[in-house]
Amino acid sequence: MAPSLDREGYWGRPTSTLEWCEENYVVSSYIAEFWNTVSNLIMILPPIYGAIQTFRDGLEFRYICSFLGLSAVGVGSWCFHMTLLYEMQLLDELPMIYSTCVFVYCLYECFKQENSTSLFPIVLLIIFSVSVTLVYLQWKEPVFHQVMYGVLVACLVMRSVFIVTWVYPWLRALCYTSLGIFMLGFLLWNIDNIFCDSLRTSRQMLPPGVGVVTQFHAWWHIFTGLGSYLHILLSLQIRSTYLKYRPKIKFLCGVWPTLHIEPQKTS
């Protein structure tokens, strides 16, 4: 992780078990990691719009929870990178587990009757979430959290690939775009961790506007935020297609993808 050659700012000495490669309190004395903080906007604002649109379309509450869960991760990550306090770290990391459990439920229950509720997977995911929470609060090892999050993501990948391979092959483009963008973010996350010293040295030699591009943890937020958002759209498209709705991807302001349910044609 990042070497301890950082300034001290408004929030005092970091108490988190993790620090990232961005230099602390360089842009603002009130924000520890400025770029790692503001990059979370992609996980906060678009999912809120998605939740509103899902509510307007009258779709199931689980998908509203999916969008709001992603937004909660963004808010928690904002607070964590702004303060580098341990309590805010938990506000970032634990919602990652909870929201991904919602994603898993939505994807594995996508071929059930409308508005049905399956208690067994809900109980199983709650037990998993509570267990991870209790263990992580006692054993403050970030790798444990990362592995548990990875297990959930692997479940999503396997289920998604199965569906677009055998059930709805025309959704492969959306599925693999979501997965590819997410994996690109994961690659940059690893580069940021492994080559932090080199990245920090390069930033000292580059113009400030160019050095910002090397803030790879901020790019991790952008790409995983977009990848997760696209995954929710994929999950929604699968579900609404199964229910014989008429889902359609539209682009807000010609740029940002959103899913809308077109009115049923009357015969």
C-alpha atoms as one frame of an Amber mdcrd trajectory, in Angstrom:
protein
   0.000   0.000   0.000   0.972   3.655   0.093   4.118   4.710   1.916   3.643
   6.941   4.943   5.000  10.172   3.430   1.738  12.112   3.578   0.513  15.349
   5.065  -1.882  15.511   7.982  -5.166  17.264   7.352  -8.558  18.001   8.845
  -9.411  14.390   9.768  -6.150  13.767  11.586  -3.980  10.684  11.450  -5.486
   7.809   9.420  -6.900   4.975  11.533  -7.965   2.699   8.659  -6.260  -0.644
   8.115  -5.717   0.352   4.473  -4.193   3.345   2.744  -4.002   3.745  -0.980
  -1.472   5.176  -3.364  -2.864   8.680  -3.674  -0.905  11.195  -1.630  -2.927
  12.481   1.329  -4.308  16.023   1.613  -2.594  17.320  -1.528  -5.619  18.898
  -3.229  -7.624  19.841  -0.123  -6.923  19.848   3.606 -10.492  18.546   4.113
 -10.233  15.528   1.796  -7.517  12.967   2.464  -7.551  11.342  -0.978  -9.208
  13.840  -3.295  -9.354  11.855  -6.552 -10.207   8.596  -4.811 -13.089  10.480
  -3.184 -14.680  12.377  -6.068 -14.406   9.372  -8.413 -17.170   7.761  -6.336
 -19.733  10.103  -7.901 -20.188   7.537 -10.675 -21.378   5.052  -8.051 -23.674
   7.536  -6.296 -25.623   9.599  -8.825 -26.424   7.253 -11.768 -27.729   4.457
  -9.502 -30.065   6.918  -7.798 -31.500   7.781 -11.204 -31.709   4.056 -11.968
 -33.652   3.416  -8.754 -36.102   6.204  -9.594 -36.619   4.891 -13.124 -37.094
   1.338 -11.825 -39.715   2.583  -9.374 -41.506   4.508 -12.140 -41.570   1.393
 -14.316 -43.181  -0.562 -11.492 -40.443  -3.189 -11.393 -39.719  -5.350  -8.393
 -38.342  -3.789  -5.223 -35.219  -5.972  -5.287 -33.929  -4.009  -8.280 -34.508
  -0.697  -6.550 -32.441  -2.149  -3.696 -29.726  -3.115  -6.181 -29.360   0.456
  -7.437 -29.556   1.968  -3.954 -27.054  -0.619  -2.679 -24.536   0.456  -5.317
 -25.160   4.079  -4.384 -24.589   3.218  -0.705 -21.223   1.701  -1.613 -20.329
   4.944  -3.373 -21.316   7.044  -0.354 -19.354   4.779   1.983 -16.308   4.850
  -0.276 -16.555   8.661  -0.465 -16.530   8.880   3.335 -13.650   6.416   3.634
 -11.330   8.094   1.139 -12.238  11.542   2.425 -11.309  10.694   6.024  -9.208
   7.481   6.049 -10.898   6.623   9.351 -11.515   2.985  10.288 -15.236   3.513
  10.899 -15.602   4.977   7.412 -13.602   2.070   5.979 -16.281  -0.267   7.314
 -18.926   1.994   5.790 -17.232   1.357   2.461 -16.352  -2.327   2.685 -19.364
  -3.906   4.391 -21.944  -2.418   1.974 -19.889  -3.985  -0.824 -20.802  -7.365
   0.676 -24.444  -6.476   1.353 -25.169  -4.928  -2.055 -23.492  -7.780  -3.927
 -25.676 -10.222  -1.985 -28.671  -8.351  -3.403 -27.168  -8.690  -6.898 -26.745
 -12.434  -6.332 -30.340 -12.830  -5.172 -31.696 -10.933  -8.171 -29.686 -12.940
 -10.684 -30.324 -16.372  -9.192 -34.058 -15.700  -8.769 -34.624 -14.149 -12.182
 -36.703 -17.049 -13.553 -39.309 -17.141 -10.805 -42.918 -15.952 -10.739 -43.391
 -12.188 -10.597 -43.195 -10.644  -7.116 -42.353 -14.032  -5.612 -40.017 -14.252
  -2.628 -37.707 -17.197  -1.998 -36.873 -17.423   1.682 -34.061 -19.972   1.447
 -31.622 -17.850  -0.623 -32.529 -14.772   1.425 -31.724 -16.559   4.695 -28.534
 -18.007   3.185 -27.318 -14.600   2.024 -28.196 -12.974   5.350 -26.227 -15.660
   7.201 -23.299 -15.089   4.846 -23.442 -11.299   5.310 -23.715 -11.493   9.105
 -20.919 -14.064   9.305 -18.577 -11.955   7.165 -19.432  -8.878   9.233 -18.781
 -10.542  12.595 -15.546 -12.168  11.474 -14.285  -8.967   9.871 -15.050  -6.857
  12.928 -12.937  -9.212  15.025 -10.269 -10.103  12.470  -9.382  -6.813  10.815
  -7.693  -8.413   7.836  -8.558  -6.671   4.529  -7.628  -9.770   2.512 -10.487
 -11.651   4.213 -12.956  -9.036   3.036 -11.472  -9.053  -0.455 -11.751 -12.851
  -0.722 -15.367 -12.867   0.492 -16.253 -10.127  -1.976 -14.484 -12.087  -4.698
 -16.577 -15.170  -3.908 -19.786 -13.186  -4.453 -18.497 -11.655  -7.681 -17.522
 -15.130  -8.933 -21.099 -16.305  -8.288 -22.397 -13.409 -10.377 -19.967 -14.074
 -13.212 -20.797 -17.786 -13.415 -24.544 -17.173 -13.372 -24.354 -14.326 -15.902
 -22.219 -16.310 -18.337 -24.559 -19.302 -18.033 -27.634 -17.190 -18.810 -26.163
 -15.383 -21.819 -24.714 -18.647 -23.144 -27.734 -20.918 -22.834 -30.842 -18.766
 -22.254 -30.556 -15.258 -23.722 -27.521 -15.233 -26.026 -28.481 -11.821 -27.469
 -27.488 -10.310 -24.114 -23.862 -11.424 -24.438 -22.662  -7.972 -25.493 -24.068
  -6.312 -22.363 -22.815  -9.131 -20.133 -19.262  -9.170 -21.452 -19.077  -5.372
 -21.592 -20.020  -5.217 -17.912 -17.542  -7.953 -17.027 -14.738  -6.493 -19.156
 -15.089  -3.008 -17.671 -15.141  -4.435 -14.141 -12.031  -6.552 -14.790 -10.214
  -3.541 -16.246 -10.901  -1.730 -12.969  -9.600  -4.746 -11.044  -6.406  -4.723
 -13.143  -5.813  -1.041 -12.383  -6.516  -1.678  -8.675  -3.715  -4.234  -8.648
  -1.316  -1.992 -10.563  -2.009   0.795  -8.055  -1.187  -1.552  -5.164   1.859
  -3.265  -6.629   3.590  -0.328  -8.309   2.670   2.432  -5.862   6.240   3.650
  -5.286   6.845   3.983  -9.032   3.517   5.734  -9.550   4.228   8.242  -6.814
   7.667   8.941  -8.228   6.259   9.456 -11.718   3.672  11.932 -10.412   6.426
  14.137  -9.030   7.932  14.416 -12.516   4.680  14.806 -14.472   2.546  17.971
 -14.813  -0.340  17.891 -12.280  -2.987  17.455 -14.974  -1.159  14.444 -16.368
  -0.301  12.936 -12.978  -3.988  12.694 -12.142  -4.347  10.052 -14.867  -2.068
   7.756 -12.823  -4.511   7.710  -9.882  -5.457   4.129 -10.690  -7.531   3.540
  -7.569  -9.809   6.349  -8.736 -10.067   4.563 -12.093 -10.962   1.399 -10.179
 -13.954   3.278  -8.754 -14.982   4.536 -12.190 -14.693   1.218 -14.000 -16.125
  -0.999 -11.269 -18.910   1.511 -10.682 -19.807   1.442 -14.375 -19.373  -2.337
 -14.573 -21.644  -2.877 -11.568 -24.241  -0.476 -12.953 -24.239  -2.343 -16.274
 -24.607  -5.616 -14.380 -27.801  -4.309 -12.759 -29.079  -3.349 -16.210 -28.257
  -6.868 -17.404 -30.068  -8.403 -14.438 -33.070  -6.149 -15.068 -33.082  -6.997
 -18.763 -33.018 -10.729 -18.020 -35.844 -10.448 -15.497 -38.079  -8.168 -17.557
 -37.576 -10.325 -20.661 -38.580 -13.422 -18.712 -41.709 -11.627 -17.476 -42.517
 -10.741 -21.100 -42.108  -7.005 -20.608 -40.565  -4.875 -23.330 -37.224  -3.682
 -21.910 -35.163  -1.247 -23.926 -31.791   0.345 -23.257 -31.877   4.114 -23.809
 -29.083   6.631 -23.377 -29.559   9.582 -21.049 -28.227  12.719 -22.760 -27.004
  10.404 -25.502 -24.300   9.004 -23.210 -25.433   7.148 -20.102 -27.303   3.828
 -20.504 -30.627   3.396 -18.734 -33.281   0.700 -18.960 -36.904   1.573 -19.682
 -39.955  -0.643 -19.907 -42.009   0.212 -22.958 -45.816  -0.026 -22.631 -47.342
  -3.316 -23.650 -48.877  -3.293 -27.109 -52.638  -3.644 -27.072 -54.110  -5.977
 -29.673
